[in-house]
Amino acid sequence: MRFRQASVLPGFGLAFGYTVFYLGLVVLLPLSALIIKTSSLTFDRFWEVVTAERVMAAYQLTFGASFVAALINLFAGLLVAWVLTRYRFPGKRLVDALVDLPFALPTAVAGIALTTLYAPNGLIGEWLAPLGVQVAFKPLGVVVALTFIGLPFVVRTVQPVLQELEAELEEAAACLGASRWQTFGKVILPTVLPALMTGFTLAFARAIGEYGSVIFIAGNIPLESEIVPLLIIGKLEQYDYAGATAIASVMLLISFGLIFVINLIQWWHGRRHGMRK
């Protein structure tokens, strides 16, 4: 006689129903409202709003800066995670805690702090100004702010994978005559690459919608350092709700497409790596 093992979680029907309900309430309902509001515009008006010169410049800056910031965090996050995982040094726990600071720090406070540091008369900006490098109130400032808020996503995604990576694999590669770069490329990188891609996707997605830490350091100059979330806020303040949802829907569509492509590449790599095994 076979007995069914009791589960701590509720049955599939209840759990699945709650999942669909929660997903619909938190995700699908707001997206439906966004689409319904946008549909109130004619196609000509919709196209006019989303292809305006100011809007196109904001799209280019937002997605370009988000991609560059996520790419920087891809390498910097791997390095920070490697140091925290493989080395012991004084103040290690403090450094580990500082990684999570962008999570805890209000984004507006982060924006004010970065602006204070990188303004032409700031602590760091005054050293960069004689070199002709201006960070605050320029697109470079947007990249700096997005890099700051995106670093923890890569570090915290890669760190557990490095902790579980067996040191014996590296020792075996060294015994077989592999150099450090060969060991990294053939042993370490294939293992952490899925986590790196996940961290990159999270950092990129977080950067696209960032507002608080960017508006202070960006300067918000039209056609130069103006981000898309600021345009949406501006249209909402002008009670142009349809125009705001039109810009937001295009941003949502592009974001979903880019993240889908990144996840597809990650799935393809995981499948290829699994077939090799």
N, C-alpha and C positions, 0 to 999 in steps of 0.2 A: 504494500500500500504506500503510495507516494504522497508525501505531505508538501504542501506548498510553503516555501520559506517566507516568513513574515517580513515585510519591508517597512523601514522607518518612514519612507515617503508615502504619500497617498497613492491610490491607483492611477493607472495611465489616463483614464477618462477624466478624472477630476484635475489631475496635474496639467494635462494637455488643454483642457477647457480654461483653466486659470491662466495658462501661458498665453493663449490666443486672446483672451479678454484683456490681459495686462498689456500685451503688445499693441492691440488695437487702441486701447485708451491712451497710451503714452506716445506711440509712434504713428499709427495709421490715422487716427482722428486729426491730429494737427496737420499731417500731410494732406489729408482730404480737404481740410479748411483752406490750406494754401492753394491747392489746385482749383477749388471752387471760386475763391476770390479772384484768382488770376483769370479764370474763364470769363469774368465779366468784361474783360477788355476785348476789343476786336483784334484780329490778327495783325492788322496794320499798326494799330496803336501799341500792341505788345512788342512788335518788332522794332518800332521806333524807340520804345523805352529801353529795351535790352541791348540795342546796338548804338546807343548814343556814344559820342566820343568820350565823354567823361566816364561813362559806365565801362566801356571797353578798356580804358586805361586802368580803372580800378580792378577789373578782372585780371588783367595782365600782372599787375603788382601783387595782388592777393595770392594768386596761384603760383606765380613765379617765386615770390619770397617764401611762401610755405614750402615749396619743393626744395629750394636751396637750404632753408633752415633744417628741414627733415634730413637732407643729405649730410649736412654738417653733423647733426646729432647721430647719424648712422655710424660715423667714424668715432666721434667724441664719446658717444655712449658706450661703444664697444671698449674703448680704451679705459674709461672710468670703471666699467664693470669688471674688466680684466684686473685692474689694480686693486679694486676692493675684494676681489675673489682670491687672487693669487699671492698677495703680499701682506705682510704685517708691518705696521708702522705706527708711531705715536699719533694719536688723534684720529685713528681710523674710524671709530664709531661716530665722531663728530662729522667727518667728511661724508660718511654714509647717511647721516641724518640730513646734511645740507642738500643732498641730492633731491630729497622730497620737499625742499623749501618752496619751489614753484607750485606744488600742490596746495600747500597750506597758506601761502601768501596771497592776499586779494590781488586780482590782476591790476586794479587801478594803482595800488601801492607799488607793485612791480614796475608799472609804467612810469610813475613819478620818480622812483629810485633810479631807473635806467636813464631817464632824461637828465636827472641831476648829475649822473656820472659822465654821460657822453655829450652834454651840451658844450658849446665852444668854450665856456668858462667853467666847465665841470672838472672833476678830479682827473678823469681820463681824457676828456675832450680837449683840455687845454694843452695836452702833449701832442694830440693828433692834429690840432688846428695848424701849427706851423708847418706840418708836413703836407698840408692841403687835403687832409682827410676829414670830412665832416660826417659824423654818424647821425646825430640827432637832427630831426626835421628833414631827413632824406630817406630814400628807399633803403639805404644800408641800415638805418635805425629800425626799420620794420623787420629786417632779417635778424638783427640782434635780439629784438624782443621775442620773436617767434622761436628763435633758438633757445632762449632762456626758458620759455614755458614748455618746450617739447623734449628737453633732455631727459627728464625722469622716465618718460614712456619707454625709451630705448634701454636705459640702464636697468630698470626693473623688469623688463622682458628678457633681457639677455643674461642677467646675473644668475637666476636659478639654473639655467642651462649650463653655464660655466661651472657652477658649483657641483653639478651632477656629472660633469665630464671627468672620466677616470684618468688620473695622471699616468697610469700604466700604459695607456695608448701613446702618449707622447714619449715615454721612456722607450717603448718598443720601436717607435719610429726613429728615435735617436740611435738606438742600438743597431738598426739596419742601415745606418749611414745617412739618414735624412738631415738636411740642414734645418735651421730654425724656420726659415721661410717655407721650406717644403713641408715641414710638420704643420705649420699654420695653414697652408693652402690645402693640404691633403687630409688632415686629421681634424683640426679645430674648426676651420671655416665651414665645411659641409655640415657639421653638427649644429653650429649656432646660426647658420644662415636663415632657417625658417623663423627663428626668434628675432633675428635682425630685421627681416622683412615685416614681421608683425609690429615691431617697435617703430619702424619707419612709417608704416601705414597709420598707426595711432598718432604719432607725432604730426604727420601731414594733415590728418583729419582734424586734429585739435587746432593746428595753426590756421586752417582755412576759416574757421569761425571765431577766431580770437578778436577781441575788441578792446577790453579794458587796458591791457598792457601796451597796446599799439598806438592808441589815439594821442597819447601824450608825446611820445618820442617821434611819431611820424610827421607831425607838423600839419597834416591834413591839407596839403596844397593840391588843389584840383589838377588832374592830368600829370601829377608827379608823385605825390606821396599819400594819396587818398585810397583807403581800402574799401572793399565792397560793404562790409557791415556798417561802416559809417554812412554810406549812401542810403542804405536801407533805413537806418535810424533817422536820417534827414527827411526822407520821404514820409515816414510815419509821423514826424513832427509837423509836416505840412498837410497831414491828413490825406495823403495820396496812398491809401492802403493798397489799391490795385497795382500801382507802380512798384511799391515795395515788395509785394508778393511776386510780381513778375520777375524782378531782379533776383529774388530769393529762390524762385523755382529754377531759373537757369543755373544759378550757383549750385543748387542741390543736384541738378542733373549732371553737371560737369564733375562735381565731387564724387557722386555715386559711380560714374563711369571710370574715373581715375582709380578709385579704391577697388572697383571690380577688376580692373586690369592688373593691379598690384596683387590682389588675392589670387587671380588666375595664374600669374607667374609663380607665386608661392606654391600653389597646388601642383603646378607642372613640375617644379623643382622637387617637391616632396615625392611625387610619383616616380620621377626619374631616379631619385636617390634610392627609393624603395625597390625598384626593379634591379638596380645594380647589386643590392644586397641579396 
